[in-house]
Amino acid sequence: MPRKKQTKPDAADAADAGTALSVPPKPPSLAAVLQVKTWVVEGQQAADILESIREHFSTERPDVLLSAALSEIGREAEHIDVDLARGFLLNAYRELYRRAFEISDFSSALAALRSFERVTVG
């Protein structure tokens, strides 16, 4: 059986293999980032956020936009006001207590009170 001659790729093939350039995505608009940050802070699920991005910001790449919003939230969290965060937590625990008590879920109401106590006492 005759042996096939091995050939090296010619220069044109080698040049084509290395030219697969990826274009970096354009930065998302500030309004879009702000809206996505709002959805994240509201506690929306990632799948719902991505769907909403596709619906409301069809010219934006959902993964890039979500990543930009999360990065911005992370940068802002580094400089959070401790008193503001404590006030937010106290309000959240108060609301959890109220809702749990309203539906007679006393174990959850008690858990909210304990959490409230941890934030206020230390």
Buried (B, 14 or more C-beta within 10 A) or exposed (E): EEEEEEEEEEEEEEEEEEEEEEEEEEEBBEEBBEBBBEBBEEEBEEEEBBEBBEEEBEEBBBEBBBBBBBEBBEEEEEEEEEEEEEEEBBEBBEEBBEEBBEEEBEEBBEBBBEBBEEBEEE
